[in-house]
Structure formats: structure tokens, C-alpha cells
Amino acid sequence: MKKKNRVRKSKEFQELIHTGKKKSNASFVLYRKNKAETEARVGITLSKKIGHAVDRNKIKRQVRMMCRELIDFENFPSDIILIIRFGYKSLSYEENKKNLEKLLAKSTMI
């Protein structure tokens, strides 16, 4: 995922979380708000309780890869924040990818 497609500032995270619409499943919580830029942006966050830094970075890399495969950033209608839940570690990569795909499909129908 390119840097222009990422939400990086804390203020932007907070704005999307407090004003966005929320959907969730076993692996993710998704907040979405209509995009402000020409391309959609994605922010990924997770708790320190999920694991050590190495584990958290691995999970974020996996989720960025899933987003790159599932989202067309030019045509996606909104900016999103993904909060990774504890259930993520108990499922396989493929199951988590299916969960994210379903969640993205459900969130665009709001």
C-alpha cells in the first residue's frame, strides 16, 4: 500500500473513529467516512495486548497486503480505519481475508 493511501496522523484517526460509521466482525472493526482526498485511505491499528512488536508488525503487513488486493483506492468511496481484534490471531490468513472482504462489502452498502 502506498503512503498516500494511508491514514497516518492521530488527529485523522480520531476524526474518522468519532464521526465515521462502524461495522465489525470477529477479526476487525471498521470505521468509514466519505473520502476527503482523490484516493481512498486506510488506517490500521491494533492493541499492544495482541502481542510483541514483531507480531503486531507482521499482522499489520498482512492486513496492508489484504487491503492492496481487495480495495481499488481510486474508486473506493470512503476512507477507512481498521482496528484488528484479538480473534485475528486464532484464524488463518485466508479466513481473515474473507472476513475483511465481507466487511468491506457490507460497509459500502451503508
PDB file as gemmi writes it, atoms N, CA and C in Angstrom:
CRYST1    1.000    1.000    1.000  90.00  90.00  90.00 P 1                      
ATOM      1  N   MET A   1       0.840  -1.172   0.000  1.00  0.00           N  
ATOM      2  CA  MET A   1       0.000   0.000   0.000  1.00  0.00           C  
ATOM      3  C   MET A   1       0.888   1.239   0.000  1.00  0.00           C  
ATOM      4  N   LYS A   2       0.610   2.164  -0.878  1.00  0.00           N  
ATOM      5  CA  LYS A   2       1.408   3.375  -0.971  1.00  0.00           C  
ATOM      6  C   LYS A   2       1.126   4.300   0.204  1.00  0.00           C  
ATOM      7  N   LYS A   3       2.096   5.165   0.529  1.00  0.00           N  
ATOM      8  CA  LYS A   3       1.941   6.058   1.667  1.00  0.00           C  
ATOM      9  C   LYS A   3       0.795   7.036   1.481  1.00  0.00           C  
ATOM     10  N   LYS A   4       0.500   7.414   0.234  1.00  0.00           N  
ATOM     11  CA  LYS A   4      -0.610   8.348   0.015  1.00  0.00           C  
ATOM     12  C   LYS A   4      -1.962   7.682   0.288  1.00  0.00           C  
ATOM     13  N   ASN A   5      -1.985   6.358   0.394  1.00  0.00           N  
ATOM     14  CA  ASN A   5      -3.212   5.625   0.684  1.00  0.00           C  
ATOM     15  C   ASN A   5      -3.316   5.219   2.150  1.00  0.00           C  
ATOM     16  N   ARG A   6      -2.531   5.858   3.019  1.00  0.00           N  
ATOM     17  CA  ARG A   6      -2.565   5.527   4.435  1.00  0.00           C  
ATOM     18  C   ARG A   6      -3.002   6.733   5.258  1.00  0.00           C  
ATOM     19  N   VAL A   7      -3.760   6.468   6.303  1.00  0.00           N  
ATOM     20  CA  VAL A   7      -4.062   7.485   7.300  1.00  0.00           C  
ATOM     21  C   VAL A   7      -2.939   7.377   8.322  1.00  0.00           C  
ATOM     22  N   ARG A   8      -2.228   8.481   8.564  1.00  0.00           N  
ATOM     23  CA  ARG A   8      -1.067   8.406   9.431  1.00  0.00           C  
ATOM     24  C   ARG A   8      -1.154   9.295  10.665  1.00  0.00           C  
ATOM     25  N   LYS A   9      -1.899  10.386  10.591  1.00  0.00           N  
ATOM     26  CA  LYS A   9      -1.937  11.337  11.702  1.00  0.00           C  
ATOM     27  C   LYS A   9      -2.986  10.933  12.732  1.00  0.00           C  
ATOM     28  N   SER A  10      -2.634  11.108  13.993  1.00  0.00           N  
ATOM     29  CA  SER A  10      -3.525  10.756  15.097  1.00  0.00           C  
ATOM     30  C   SER A  10      -4.843  11.530  15.013  1.00  0.00           C  
ATOM     31  N   LYS A  11      -4.765  12.782  14.628  1.00  0.00           N  
ATOM     32  CA  LYS A  11      -5.969  13.611  14.513  1.00  0.00           C  
ATOM     33  C   LYS A  11      -6.931  13.040  13.467  1.00  0.00           C  
ATOM     34  N   GLU A  12      -6.395  12.553  12.357  1.00  0.00           N  
ATOM     35  CA  GLU A  12      -7.227  11.954  11.309  1.00  0.00           C  
ATOM     36  C   GLU A  12      -7.849  10.642  11.789  1.00  0.00           C  
ATOM     37  N   PHE A  13      -7.087   9.831  12.534  1.00  0.00           N  
ATOM     38  CA  PHE A  13      -7.626   8.598  13.111  1.00  0.00           C  
ATOM     39  C   PHE A  13      -8.815   8.925  14.007  1.00  0.00           C  
ATOM     40  N   GLN A  14      -8.632   9.883  14.916  1.00  0.00           N  
ATOM     41  CA  GLN A  14      -9.679  10.239  15.860  1.00  0.00           C  
ATOM     42  C   GLN A  14     -10.916  10.778  15.153  1.00  0.00           C  
ATOM     43  N   GLU A  15     -10.713  11.601  14.139  1.00  0.00           N  
ATOM     44  CA  GLU A  15     -11.842  12.156  13.391  1.00  0.00           C  
ATOM     45  C   GLU A  15     -12.641  11.051  12.704  1.00  0.00           C  
ATOM     46  N   LEU A  16     -11.955  10.116  12.070  1.00  0.00           N  
ATOM     47  CA  LEU A  16     -12.649   9.020  11.401  1.00  0.00           C  
ATOM     48  C   LEU A  16     -13.377   8.116  12.397  1.00  0.00           C  
ATOM     49  N   ILE A  17     -12.773   7.865  13.538  1.00  0.00           N  
ATOM     50  CA  ILE A  17     -13.398   6.991  14.527  1.00  0.00           C  
ATOM     51  C   ILE A  17     -14.629   7.651  15.153  1.00  0.00           C  
ATOM     52  N   HIS A  18     -14.530   8.940  15.455  1.00  0.00           N  
ATOM     53  CA  HIS A  18     -15.636   9.615  16.145  1.00  0.00           C  
ATOM     54  C   HIS A  18     -16.782  10.008  15.223  1.00  0.00           C  
ATOM     55  N   THR A  19     -16.513  10.230  13.948  1.00  0.00           N  
ATOM     56  CA  THR A  19     -17.579  10.677  13.046  1.00  0.00           C  
ATOM     57  C   THR A  19     -17.973   9.628  12.009  1.00  0.00           C  
ATOM     58  N   GLY A  20     -17.224   8.533  11.924  1.00  0.00           N  
ATOM     59  CA  GLY A  20     -17.489   7.528  10.903  1.00  0.00           C  
ATOM     60  C   GLY A  20     -18.525   6.511  11.315  1.00  0.00           C  
ATOM     61  N   LYS A  21     -18.991   5.762  10.339  1.00  0.00           N  
ATOM     62  CA  LYS A  21     -19.934   4.669  10.587  1.00  0.00           C  
ATOM     63  C   LYS A  21     -19.140   3.408  10.919  1.00  0.00           C  
ATOM     64  N   LYS A  22     -19.697   2.569  11.793  1.00  0.00           N  
ATOM     65  CA  LYS A  22     -18.966   1.424  12.332  1.00  0.00           C  
ATOM     66  C   LYS A  22     -19.611   0.111  11.906  1.00  0.00           C  
ATOM     67  N   LYS A  23     -18.768  -0.830  11.494  1.00  0.00           N  
ATOM     68  CA  LYS A  23     -19.159  -2.219  11.233  1.00  0.00           C  
ATOM     69  C   LYS A  23     -18.088  -3.101  11.860  1.00  0.00           C  
ATOM     70  N   SER A  24     -18.466  -4.320  12.256  1.00  0.00           N  
ATOM     71  CA  SER A  24     -17.461  -5.190  12.863  1.00  0.00           C  
ATOM     72  C   SER A  24     -17.781  -6.658  12.612  1.00  0.00           C  
ATOM     73  N   ASN A  25     -16.757  -7.491  12.788  1.00  0.00           N  
ATOM     74  CA  ASN A  25     -16.902  -8.949  12.768  1.00  0.00           C  
ATOM     75  C   ASN A  25     -15.866  -9.533  13.732  1.00  0.00           C  
ATOM     76  N   ALA A  26     -15.588 -10.815  13.634  1.00  0.00           N  
ATOM     77  CA  ALA A  26     -14.708 -11.474  14.599  1.00  0.00           C  
ATOM     78  C   ALA A  26     -13.264 -10.975  14.549  1.00  0.00           C  
ATOM     79  N   SER A  27     -12.799 -10.537  13.380  1.00  0.00           N  
ATOM     80  CA  SER A  27     -11.396 -10.159  13.223  1.00  0.00           C  
ATOM     81  C   SER A  27     -11.149  -8.660  13.191  1.00  0.00           C  
ATOM     82  N   PHE A  28     -12.127  -7.876  12.762  1.00  0.00           N  
ATOM     83  CA  PHE A  28     -11.910  -6.453  12.518  1.00  0.00           C  
ATOM     84  C   PHE A  28     -13.067  -5.601  13.021  1.00  0.00           C  
ATOM     85  N   VAL A  29     -12.742  -4.344  13.319  1.00  0.00           N  
ATOM     86  CA  VAL A  29     -13.737  -3.287  13.481  1.00  0.00           C  
ATOM     87  C   VAL A  29     -13.392  -2.268  12.405  1.00  0.00           C  
ATOM     88  N   LEU A  30     -14.373  -1.857  11.625  1.00  0.00           N  
ATOM     89  CA  LEU A  30     -14.140  -0.950  10.511  1.00  0.00           C  
ATOM     90  C   LEU A  30     -14.942   0.328  10.721  1.00  0.00           C  
ATOM     91  N   TYR A  31     -14.269   1.463  10.629  1.00  0.00           N  
ATOM     92  CA  TYR A  31     -14.918   2.768  10.631  1.00  0.00           C  
ATOM     93  C   TYR A  31     -14.726   3.364   9.249  1.00  0.00           C  
ATOM     94  N   ARG A  32     -15.795   3.921   8.683  1.00  0.00           N  
ATOM     95  CA  ARG A  32     -15.686   4.512   7.356  1.00  0.00           C  
ATOM     96  C   ARG A  32     -16.327   5.878   7.330  1.00  0.00           C  
ATOM     97  N   LYS A  33     -15.763   6.737   6.496  1.00  0.00           N  
ATOM     98  CA  LYS A  33     -16.286   8.084   6.282  1.00  0.00           C  
ATOM     99  C   LYS A  33     -15.961   8.443   4.842  1.00  0.00           C  
ATOM    100  N   ASN A  34     -16.819   9.212   4.195  1.00  0.00           N  
ATOM    101  CA  ASN A  34     -16.571   9.599   2.805  1.00  0.00           C  
ATOM    102  C   ASN A  34     -15.195  10.224   2.669  1.00  0.00           C  
ATOM    103  N   LYS A  35     -14.527   9.879   1.586  1.00  0.00           N  
ATOM    104  CA  LYS A  35     -13.133  10.294   1.435  1.00  0.00           C  
ATOM    105  C   LYS A  35     -13.009  11.783   1.160  1.00  0.00           C  
ATOM    106  N   ALA A  36     -11.925  12.354   1.697  1.00  0.00           N  
ATOM    107  CA  ALA A  36     -11.638  13.764   1.518  1.00  0.00           C  
ATOM    108  C   ALA A  36     -10.649  13.985   0.380  1.00  0.00           C  
ATOM    109  N   GLU A  37      -9.841  12.987   0.085  1.00  0.00           N  
ATOM    110  CA  GLU A  37      -8.817  13.073  -0.959  1.00  0.00           C  
ATOM    111  C   GLU A  37      -9.363  12.466  -2.251  1.00  0.00           C  
ATOM    112  N   THR A  38      -8.547  12.467  -3.301  1.00  0.00           N  
ATOM    113  CA  THR A  38      -8.973  11.865  -4.563  1.00  0.00           C  
ATOM    114  C   THR A  38      -8.950  10.347  -4.495  1.00  0.00           C  
ATOM    115  N   GLU A  39      -8.070   9.790  -3.663  1.00  0.00           N  
ATOM    116  CA  GLU A  39      -8.000   8.347  -3.488  1.00  0.00           C  
ATOM    117  C   GLU A  39      -8.339   7.993  -2.043  1.00  0.00           C  
ATOM    118  N   ALA A  40      -8.890   6.818  -1.860  1.00  0.00           N  
ATOM    119  CA  ALA A  40      -9.243   6.349  -0.520  1.00  0.00           C  
ATOM    120  C   ALA A  40      -7.979   6.087   0.297  1.00  0.00           C  
ATOM    121  N   ARG A  41      -8.129   6.219   1.615  1.00  0.00           N  
ATOM    122  CA  ARG A  41      -7.014   5.958   2.512  1.00  0.00           C  
ATOM    123  C   ARG A  41      -7.441   4.941   3.567  1.00  0.00           C  
ATOM    124  N   VAL A  42      -6.459   4.184   4.071  1.00  0.00           N  
ATOM    125  CA  VAL A  42      -6.716   3.150   5.071  1.00  0.00           C  
ATOM    126  C   VAL A  42      -5.768   3.369   6.244  1.00  0.00           C  
ATOM    127  N   GLY A  43      -6.320   3.287   7.451  1.00  0.00           N  
ATOM    128  CA  GLY A  43      -5.519   3.332   8.663  1.00  0.00           C  
ATOM    129  C   GLY A  43      -5.681   2.012   9.395  1.00  0.00           C  
ATOM    130  N   ILE A  44      -4.585   1.463   9.893  1.00  0.00           N  
ATOM    131  CA  ILE A  44      -4.617   0.163  10.577  1.00  0.00           C  
ATOM    132  C   ILE A  44      -4.061   0.347  11.979  1.00  0.00           C  
ATOM    133  N   THR A  45      -4.789  -0.174  12.956  1.00  0.00           N  
ATOM    134  CA  THR A  45      -4.324  -0.085  14.330  1.00  0.00           C  
ATOM    135  C   THR A  45      -4.682  -1.370  15.078  1.00  0.00           C  
ATOM    136  N   LEU A  46      -3.908  -1.664  16.116  1.00  0.00           N  
ATOM    137  CA  LEU A  46      -4.181  -2.817  16.953  1.00  0.00           C  
ATOM    138  C   LEU A  46      -3.587  -2.594  18.331  1.00  0.00           C  
ATOM    139  N   SER A  47      -4.083  -3.330  19.302  1.00  0.00           N  
ATOM    140  CA  SER A  47      -3.691  -3.174  20.689  1.00  0.00           C  
ATOM    141  C   SER A  47      -2.343  -3.828  20.965  1.00  0.00           C  
ATOM    142  N   LYS A  48      -1.624  -3.296  21.947  1.00  0.00           N  
ATOM    143  CA  LYS A  48      -0.372  -3.912  22.372  1.00  0.00           C  
ATOM    144  C   LYS A  48      -0.607  -5.259  23.036  1.00  0.00           C  
ATOM    145  N   LYS A  49      -1.836  -5.504  23.476  1.00  0.00           N  
ATOM    146  CA  LYS A  49      -2.166  -6.765  24.135  1.00  0.00           C  
ATOM    147  C   LYS A  49      -2.184  -7.939  23.159  1.00  0.00           C  
ATOM    148  N   ILE A  50      -2.208  -7.657  21.868  1.00  0.00           N  
ATOM    149  CA  ILE A  50      -2.242  -8.725  20.865  1.00  0.00           C  
ATOM    150  C   ILE A  50      -0.907  -9.466  20.794  1.00  0.00           C  
ATOM    151  N   GLY A  51       0.189  -8.777  21.052  1.00  0.00           N  
ATOM    152  CA  GLY A  51       1.482  -9.449  21.007  1.00  0.00           C  
ATOM    153  C   GLY A  51       2.622  -8.462  21.053  1.00  0.00           C  
ATOM    154  N   HIS A  52       3.818  -8.993  20.926  1.00  0.00           N  
ATOM    155  CA  HIS A  52       5.007  -8.150  20.900  1.00  0.00           C  
ATOM    156  C   HIS A  52       5.072  -7.382  19.587  1.00  0.00           C  
ATOM    157  N   ALA A  53       6.006  -6.453  19.496  1.00  0.00           N  
ATOM    158  CA  ALA A  53       6.117  -5.593  18.328  1.00  0.00           C  
ATOM    159  C   ALA A  53       6.289  -6.393  17.032  1.00  0.00           C  
ATOM    160  N   VAL A  54       7.045  -7.470  17.094  1.00  0.00           N  
ATOM    161  CA  VAL A  54       7.266  -8.296  15.902  1.00  0.00           C  
ATOM    162  C   VAL A  54       5.944  -8.882  15.412  1.00  0.00           C  
ATOM    163  N   ASP A  55       5.129  -9.380  16.340  1.00  0.00           N  
ATOM    164  CA  ASP A  55       3.829  -9.952  15.983  1.00  0.00           C  
ATOM    165  C   ASP A  55       2.895  -8.884  15.424  1.00  0.00           C  
ATOM    166  N   ARG A  56       2.857  -7.731  16.075  1.00  0.00           N  
ATOM    167  CA  ARG A  56       1.976  -6.646  15.614  1.00  0.00           C  
ATOM    168  C   ARG A  56       2.377  -6.164  14.227  1.00  0.00           C  
ATOM    169  N   ASN A  57       3.678  -6.030  13.987  1.00  0.00           N  
ATOM    170  CA  ASN A  57       4.129  -5.587  12.661  1.00  0.00           C  
ATOM    171  C   ASN A  57       3.794  -6.612  11.587  1.00  0.00           C  
ATOM    172  N   LYS A  58       3.913  -7.889  11.910  1.00  0.00           N  
ATOM    173  CA  LYS A  58       3.553  -8.942  10.958  1.00  0.00           C  
ATOM    174  C   LYS A  58       2.071  -8.864  10.607  1.00  0.00           C  
ATOM    175  N   ILE A  59       1.232  -8.678  11.615  1.00  0.00           N  
ATOM    176  CA  ILE A  59      -0.209  -8.586  11.384  1.00  0.00           C  
ATOM    177  C   ILE A  59      -0.531  -7.368  10.528  1.00  0.00           C  
ATOM    178  N   LYS A  60       0.091  -6.229  10.826  1.00  0.00           N  
ATOM    179  CA  LYS A  60      -0.162  -5.021  10.019  1.00  0.00           C  
ATOM    180  C   LYS A  60       0.288  -5.205   8.579  1.00  0.00           C  
ATOM    181  N   ARG A  61       1.422  -5.880   8.367  1.00  0.00           N  
ATOM    182  CA  ARG A  61       1.869  -6.152   6.994  1.00  0.00           C  
ATOM    183  C   ARG A  61       0.864  -7.022   6.261  1.00  0.00           C  
ATOM    184  N   GLN A  62       0.336  -8.042   6.953  1.00  0.00           N  
ATOM    185  CA  GLN A  62      -0.659  -8.916   6.332  1.00  0.00           C  
ATOM    186  C   GLN A  62      -1.916  -8.142   5.966  1.00  0.00           C  
ATOM    187  N   VAL A  63      -2.385  -7.295   6.865  1.00  0.00           N  
ATOM    188  CA  VAL A  63      -3.614  -6.539   6.607  1.00  0.00           C  
ATOM    189  C   VAL A  63      -3.401  -5.525   5.483  1.00  0.00           C  
ATOM    190  N   ARG A  64      -2.224  -4.895   5.422  1.00  0.00           N  
ATOM    191  CA  ARG A  64      -1.932  -3.980   4.306  1.00  0.00           C  
ATOM    192  C   ARG A  64      -1.958  -4.723   2.977  1.00  0.00           C  
ATOM    193  N   MET A  65      -1.436  -5.942   2.960  1.00  0.00           N  
ATOM    194  CA  MET A  65      -1.446  -6.750   1.747  1.00  0.00           C  
ATOM    195  C   MET A  65      -2.876  -7.108   1.358  1.00  0.00           C  
ATOM    196  N   MET A  66      -3.702  -7.469   2.341  1.00  0.00           N  
ATOM    197  CA  MET A  66      -5.110  -7.771   2.061  1.00  0.00           C  
ATOM    198  C   MET A  66      -5.805  -6.553   1.461  1.00  0.00           C  
ATOM    199  N   CYS A  67      -5.557  -5.386   2.041  1.00  0.00           N  
ATOM    200  CA  CYS A  67      -6.185  -4.157   1.547  1.00  0.00           C  
ATOM    201  C   CYS A  67      -5.750  -3.855   0.116  1.00  0.00           C  
ATOM    202  N   ARG A  68      -4.484  -4.077  -0.151  1.00  0.00           N  
ATOM    203  CA  ARG A  68      -3.978  -3.821  -1.507  1.00  0.00           C  
ATOM    204  C   ARG A  68      -4.650  -4.711  -2.533  1.00  0.00           C  
ATOM    205  N   GLU A  69      -4.960  -5.952  -2.133  1.00  0.00           N  
ATOM    206  CA  GLU A  69      -5.603  -6.885  -3.051  1.00  0.00           C  
ATOM    207  C   GLU A  69      -7.109  -6.635  -3.186  1.00  0.00           C  
ATOM    208  N   LEU A  70      -7.758  -6.164  -2.115  1.00  0.00           N  
ATOM    209  CA  LEU A  70      -9.217  -6.068  -2.099  1.00  0.00           C  
ATOM    210  C   LEU A  70      -9.769  -4.694  -2.466  1.00  0.00           C  
ATOM    211  N   ILE A  71      -8.978  -3.635  -2.286  1.00  0.00           N  
ATOM    212  CA  ILE A  71      -9.503  -2.283  -2.463  1.00  0.00           C  
ATOM    213  C   ILE A  71      -8.906  -1.636  -3.704  1.00  0.00           C  
ATOM    214  N   ASP A  72      -9.795  -1.070  -4.525  1.00  0.00           N  
ATOM    215  CA  ASP A  72      -9.370  -0.209  -5.626  1.00  0.00           C  
ATOM    216  C   ASP A  72      -9.418   1.216  -5.078  1.00  0.00           C  
ATOM    217  N   PHE A  73      -8.268   1.763  -4.712  1.00  0.00           N  
ATOM    218  CA  PHE A  73      -8.207   3.018  -3.975  1.00  0.00           C  
ATOM    219  C   PHE A  73      -8.783   4.201  -4.746  1.00  0.00           C  
ATOM    220  N   GLU A  74      -8.736   4.174  -6.065  1.00  0.00           N  
ATOM    221  CA  GLU A  74      -9.274   5.287  -6.842  1.00  0.00           C  
ATOM    222  C   GLU A  74     -10.794   5.292  -6.852  1.00  0.00           C  
ATOM    223  N   ASN A  75     -11.420   4.129  -6.829  1.00  0.00           N  
ATOM    224  CA  ASN A  75     -12.872   4.045  -6.932  1.00  0.00           C  
ATOM    225  C   ASN A  75     -13.575   3.743  -5.617  1.00  0.00           C  
ATOM    226  N   PHE A  76     -12.842   3.399  -4.563  1.00  0.00           N  
ATOM    227  CA  PHE A  76     -13.472   3.094  -3.278  1.00  0.00           C  
ATOM    228  C   PHE A  76     -14.042   4.393  -2.708  1.00  0.00           C  
ATOM    229  N   PRO A  77     -15.284   4.384  -2.206  1.00  0.00           N  
ATOM    230  CA  PRO A  77     -15.962   5.644  -1.871  1.00  0.00           C  
ATOM    231  C   PRO A  77     -15.576   6.299  -0.548  1.00  0.00           C  
ATOM    232  N   SER A  78     -14.735   5.657   0.277  1.00  0.00           N  
ATOM    233  CA  SER A  78     -14.507   6.248   1.599  1.00  0.00           C  
ATOM    234  C   SER A  78     -13.125   5.938   2.157  1.00  0.00           C  
ATOM    235  N   ASP A  79     -12.744   6.740   3.171  1.00  0.00           N  
ATOM    236  CA  ASP A  79     -11.555   6.462   3.969  1.00  0.00           C  
ATOM    237  C   ASP A  79     -11.975   5.498   5.068  1.00  0.00           C  
ATOM    238  N   ILE A  80     -11.083   4.585   5.443  1.00  0.00           N  
ATOM    239  CA  ILE A  80     -11.452   3.618   6.478  1.00  0.00           C  
ATOM    240  C   ILE A  80     -10.350   3.471   7.521  1.00  0.00           C  
ATOM    241  N   ILE A  81     -10.782   3.123   8.727  1.00  0.00           N  
ATOM    242  CA  ILE A  81      -9.882   2.743   9.812  1.00  0.00           C  
ATOM    243  C   ILE A  81     -10.201   1.299  10.159  1.00  0.00           C  
ATOM    244  N   LEU A  82      -9.189   0.457  10.201  1.00  0.00           N  
ATOM    245  CA  LEU A  82      -9.353  -0.948  10.594  1.00  0.00           C  
ATOM    246  C   LEU A  82      -8.703  -1.153  11.955  1.00  0.00           C  
ATOM    247  N   ILE A  83      -9.499  -1.590  12.912  1.00  0.00           N  
ATOM    248  CA  ILE A  83      -8.969  -1.965  14.215  1.00  0.00           C  
ATOM    249  C   ILE A  83      -8.973  -3.485  14.257  1.00  0.00           C  
ATOM    250  N   ILE A  84      -7.820  -4.061  14.512  1.00  0.00           N  
ATOM    251  CA  ILE A  84      -7.682  -5.514  14.488  1.00  0.00           C  
ATOM    252  C   ILE A  84      -8.021  -6.057  15.873  1.00  0.00           C  
ATOM    253  N   ARG A  85      -8.906  -7.046  15.906  1.00  0.00           N  
ATOM    254  CA  ARG A  85      -9.362  -7.641  17.158  1.00  0.00           C  
ATOM    255  C   ARG A  85      -8.519  -8.856  17.536  1.00  0.00           C  
ATOM    256  N   PHE A  86      -8.716  -9.318  18.774  1.00  0.00           N  
ATOM    257  CA  PHE A  86      -7.979 -10.480  19.279  1.00  0.00           C  
ATOM    258  C   PHE A  86      -8.284 -11.735  18.468  1.00  0.00           C  
ATOM    259  N   GLY A  87      -9.466 -11.836  17.891  1.00  0.00           N  
ATOM    260  CA  GLY A  87      -9.850 -13.004  17.106  1.00  0.00           C  
ATOM    261  C   GLY A  87      -9.023 -13.196  15.852  1.00  0.00           C  
ATOM    262  N   TYR A  88      -8.286 -12.183  15.433  1.00  0.00           N  
ATOM    263  CA  TYR A  88      -7.467 -12.263  14.221  1.00  0.00           C  
ATOM    264  C   TYR A  88      -6.430 -13.376  14.329  1.00  0.00           C  
ATOM    265  N   LYS A  89      -5.783 -13.492  15.466  1.00  0.00           N  
ATOM    266  CA  LYS A  89      -4.691 -14.466  15.618  1.00  0.00           C  
ATOM    267  C   LYS A  89      -5.163 -15.908  15.602  1.00  0.00           C  
ATOM    268  N   SER A  90      -6.427 -16.144  15.955  1.00  0.00           N  
ATOM    269  CA  SER A  90      -6.922 -17.517  16.014  1.00  0.00           C  
ATOM    270  C   SER A  90      -7.365 -18.038  14.648  1.00  0.00           C  
ATOM    271  N   LEU A  91      -7.468 -17.158  13.648  1.00  0.00           N  
ATOM    272  CA  LEU A  91      -7.900 -17.565  12.306  1.00  0.00           C  
ATOM    273  C   LEU A  91      -6.724 -17.545  11.334  1.00  0.00           C  
ATOM    274  N   SER A  92      -6.866 -18.250  10.232  1.00  0.00           N  
ATOM    275  CA  SER A  92      -5.807 -18.272   9.223  1.00  0.00           C  
ATOM    276  C   SER A  92      -5.857 -17.004   8.371  1.00  0.00           C  
ATOM    277  N   TYR A  93      -4.816 -16.804   7.584  1.00  0.00           N  
ATOM    278  CA  TYR A  93      -4.735 -15.649   6.692  1.00  0.00           C  
ATOM    279  C   TYR A  93      -5.922 -15.618   5.737  1.00  0.00           C  
ATOM    280  N   GLU A  94      -6.267 -16.758   5.153  1.00  0.00           N  
ATOM    281  CA  GLU A  94      -7.360 -16.827   4.182  1.00  0.00           C  
ATOM    282  C   GLU A  94      -8.699 -16.498   4.836  1.00  0.00           C  
ATOM    283  N   GLU A  95      -8.924 -17.011   6.051  1.00  0.00           N  
ATOM    284  CA  GLU A  95     -10.177 -16.725   6.753  1.00  0.00           C  
ATOM    285  C   GLU A  95     -10.282 -15.249   7.110  1.00  0.00           C  
ATOM    286  N   ASN A  96      -9.159 -14.663   7.546  1.00  0.00           N  
ATOM    287  CA  ASN A  96      -9.153 -13.239   7.868  1.00  0.00           C  
ATOM    288  C   ASN A  96      -9.386 -12.391   6.616  1.00  0.00           C  
ATOM    289  N   LYS A  97      -8.821 -12.822   5.493  1.00  0.00           N  
ATOM    290  CA  LYS A  97      -9.026 -12.093   4.247  1.00  0.00           C  
ATOM    291  C   LYS A  97     -10.501 -12.145   3.836  1.00  0.00           C  
ATOM    292  N   LYS A  98     -11.136 -13.304   3.996  1.00  0.00           N  
ATOM    293  CA  LYS A  98     -12.566 -13.420   3.684  1.00  0.00           C  
ATOM    294  C   LYS A  98     -13.393 -12.539   4.610  1.00  0.00           C  
ATOM    295  N   ASN A  99     -13.021 -12.504   5.902  1.00  0.00           N  
ATOM    296  CA  ASN A  99     -13.718 -11.635   6.849  1.00  0.00           C  
ATOM    297  C   ASN A  99     -13.609 -10.174   6.446  1.00  0.00           C  
ATOM    298  N   LEU A 100     -12.416  -9.759   6.032  1.00  0.00           N  
ATOM    299  CA  LEU A 100     -12.220  -8.373   5.609  1.00  0.00           C  
ATOM    300  C   LEU A 100     -13.008  -8.074   4.341  1.00  0.00           C  
ATOM    301  N   GLU A 101     -13.012  -9.005   3.406  1.00  0.00           N  
ATOM    302  CA  GLU A 101     -13.757  -8.824   2.160  1.00  0.00           C  
ATOM    303  C   GLU A 101     -15.247  -8.652   2.440  1.00  0.00           C  
ATOM    304  N   LYS A 102     -15.803  -9.490   3.311  1.00  0.00           N  
ATOM    305  CA  LYS A 102     -17.217  -9.386   3.676  1.00  0.00           C  
ATOM    306  C   LYS A 102     -17.517  -8.070   4.369  1.00  0.00           C  
ATOM    307  N   LEU A 103     -16.607  -7.653   5.248  1.00  0.00           N  
ATOM    308  CA  LEU A 103     -16.795  -6.414   5.987  1.00  0.00           C  
ATOM    309  C   LEU A 103     -16.757  -5.206   5.056  1.00  0.00           C  
ATOM    310  N   LEU A 104     -15.836  -5.211   4.093  1.00  0.00           N  
ATOM    311  CA  LEU A 104     -15.766  -4.113   3.126  1.00  0.00           C  
ATOM    312  C   LEU A 104     -17.018  -4.062   2.266  1.00  0.00           C  
ATOM    313  N   ALA A 105     -17.506  -5.232   1.845  1.00  0.00           N  
ATOM    314  CA  ALA A 105     -18.725  -5.287   1.046  1.00  0.00           C  
ATOM    315  C   ALA A 105     -19.925  -4.781   1.844  1.00  0.00           C  
ATOM    316  N   LYS A 106     -19.999  -5.177   3.110  1.00  0.00           N  
ATOM    317  CA  LYS A 106     -21.103  -4.753   3.964  1.00  0.00           C  
ATOM    318  C   LYS A 106     -21.037  -3.242   4.235  1.00  0.00           C  
ATOM    319  N   SER A 107     -19.833  -2.713   4.393  1.00  0.00           N  
ATOM    320  CA  SER A 107     -19.696  -1.298   4.751  1.00  0.00           C  
ATOM    321  C   SER A 107     -20.007  -0.380   3.578  1.00  0.00           C  
ATOM    322  N   THR A 108     -19.805  -0.840   2.362  1.00  0.00           N  
ATOM    323  CA  THR A 108     -20.109   0.018   1.211  1.00  0.00           C  
ATOM    324  C   THR A 108     -21.592   0.055   0.910  1.00  0.00           C  
ATOM    325  N   MET A 109     -22.364  -0.827   1.540  1.00  0.00           N  
ATOM    326  CA  MET A 109     -23.816  -0.835   1.344  1.00  0.00           C  
ATOM    327  C   MET A 109     -24.551   0.035   2.355  1.00  0.00           C  
ATOM    328  N   ILE A 110     -23.836   0.719   3.232  1.00  0.00           N  
ATOM    329  CA  ILE A 110     -24.476   1.527   4.273  1.00  0.00           C  
ATOM    330  C   ILE A 110     -25.301   2.641   3.641  1.00  0.00           C  
TER     331      ILE A 110                                                      
END                                                                             
